[in-house]
């Protein structure tokens, strides 16, 4: 065992697991895509973020467009793309007596081509805003941009040429990249075109996030997060079937626990695997959950056996946080994720997630005959009782969370998913919640996924489909090519980062309609 | 013969000359240079452009400097450098959860690190301003920047990292490039330290402009201009002795004349040789002048013979512009260069240059026994008589130029260099001019060179040295590491481009102190 120390972390590297993850490196598939048309961003109060794209010509017209200082052209590549770009640029006029200075902006959404990034004042790094400044010294030139971008639109903007020449662009080609084998996934056959559309866009979302690992979002953070991985893996079993990629990601997390054996909330993959120094209560438990789902989908007993100790260790560590009443201790820090909401108290939903994970642990322990089943069953019982006794508010008829006894949808949803209540009571609770809309609402497709699955498991399939269509269909209505990281129908500009410019509009955790529709035969 | 046509030009390519130029491609010499120290730009009303550099630490301290969003550090590479740069950058803090976004500014002068380039509003392309925006996705990284820059200072500015990490820089190395063989040039041995300093900086200026061709300036335009080539070649004979590089440049110009046989004022070298569509009366004649000087320095009779027809053709074309009075016709267009001055009339100085070039032509014709000497001698006589009769103003006792009978130093200087007056009258004229300071003064080291040489040829060596020390020494006084494109002691912010930010501070045409000191034994 190799120990890595930094100021904040001690990492116990399991070299054997790390090597196994390395051997599971997926094949990447590339495809060259030409622009579909030329567009223009126009102010449009009815469009999301106030901007929409207007047709401005066919792609063939590009070569005839001559651009001088301050001019720009926006290429529409027809759908969301993840990959690199190349283009040719030629001088028009006298021989170029100065370099070409230009900017290239990659946009998932029209607004990104319209609002200058210099206006960005969000709190996460503006380095995620997809723009490049280029000098081209020798013209004509074939420009190959090295970095990978996530976009549908590419804006080519001439910052300066010289008074003696202008430029024109040709042969703009995007080379997309994914590790998803799209030939392995069949389009949904369904009489409801809305569900067909949701399935198609959800699957495209997953495809664009499948790279050397399951990334959370190809625009941002391009990283392997446990919360996203769990949902991607579930959707993957019903689409691309890249089960080895799930296995690779599980081994990656298991290879780099900290000195307590806790897996990190996320991993950096390059230049070498580094576990982030963020550890989250719920995400660590989702290691077990992802292993559980992987075993259910594949029956791969070897992997289950090998990774069980890591998975079980997450349970042990989570149980250390349980107080004498049998309730997960609340903390002031960012200790559990649940949802992107600054006001959300994490205690009750974390209690739900702990029970949910323990039940999966019990099944796996029983499968492996580890002798831990009995003890696990007892802990589940204690935690469920405590949930009802300590966290159920008789007066409000909702689960409450934290010292302030906060009502949130997250608390109800996770208690239902954990099976704390009888199905009938679960169903009644969720329906009432949807009608009364109390407390803290969901902010993300991630939380919404859990609401939809809770509705289904509580037997409210019809309402589940309705809510799914309302929410994910709402994004489609706003022109989504892939599903977004963040979507609050009541606040379209919502961003936990201070600016919707930096939001990710192709985000793994929103890919689950494919899973929900196909698994539950919606 | 290969004919190239564009809208404005028809080029008659002499393939044999082009191939010969290709075979004369010089060897390039590279040298790795470490930073000399860390500096800080401080406002300083006594410094040129209002900024000077303050010592801010030794180069060894760089690795200990931690930079977050908005922070920057300026490296001083100790002298003017032309080349590429590489550096290592490492994260400090948590694992980098976002790319590093940074800007790199290359500065010949302190002001370039201090005044944002966004404030540039000059009329030539801002693409010459030496700045790059970089995203570094994977950290730590070794960054190798591809483009060649011209600078002494490098400012590394962090535009953003993330709240979780900062960066530090190490191993910043400049790889300089030149085709000058510095081992071939000896430092000046002279009792006057001022002249030693002028010679050293002049030679450094030439060195940094010597690349695959004699460039005008490595910051801008990085191009082969005939006006610069002539002065670089002269200085080269007294320093690096890269005579084949002069030969290469002569063949390049001769290979791409237009359909009239006129050589272009300058050539673009990459991606292939393209003659600019700028043709200048004086610069075309300087082809002959450069050939004359080359032959005088090398005795290379083969090259002289081969290029003589091209050289003589420039004389024929120039003579077509002479009116019935025997005076070069004035034009409203940018037809002759002479100096960077928007008010300067070009007629009289061009008359001087024509006579100057004809005298060199006569010498070469006589050397080659072409039978043209007699005719040339007659034309010289006519032009000299016309210069006196038409352009000498008896009342003002100065040569005048154009319809407005403008007095300029350029006119006096070129008439003297052309030998239109007896040496004694020349001497009297220049001394009076320097005392009275009439009309249009020189704006560039290029024009100043001609003034100094005119003084020497008129026998005023003492005044020549004085003026040279005042002018080039003035640049040294302002901290010049290399001599500048533009320097007007009365107007330190002078720029013909609308901003001194875009001026070139290592410019070939200012390298002649080495030539003047060494040729004339000053």
Interface residues (C-beta under 8 A of the other chain):
Chain A: X8 X94 X95 X96 X97 X98 X99 X100 X101 X123 X124 X125 X126 X127 X128 X132 X133 X135 X137 X138 X139 X140 X141 X147 X159 X160 X161 X162 X163 X220 X221 X223 X268 X270 X271 X274 X275 X276 X277
Chain B: X8 X94 X95 X96 X97 X98 X99 X100 X101 X123 X124 X125 X126 X127 X128 X132 X133 X135 X137 X138 X139 X140 X141 X147 X159 X160 X161 X162 X163 X220 X221 X223 X268 X270 X271 X274 X275 X276 X277
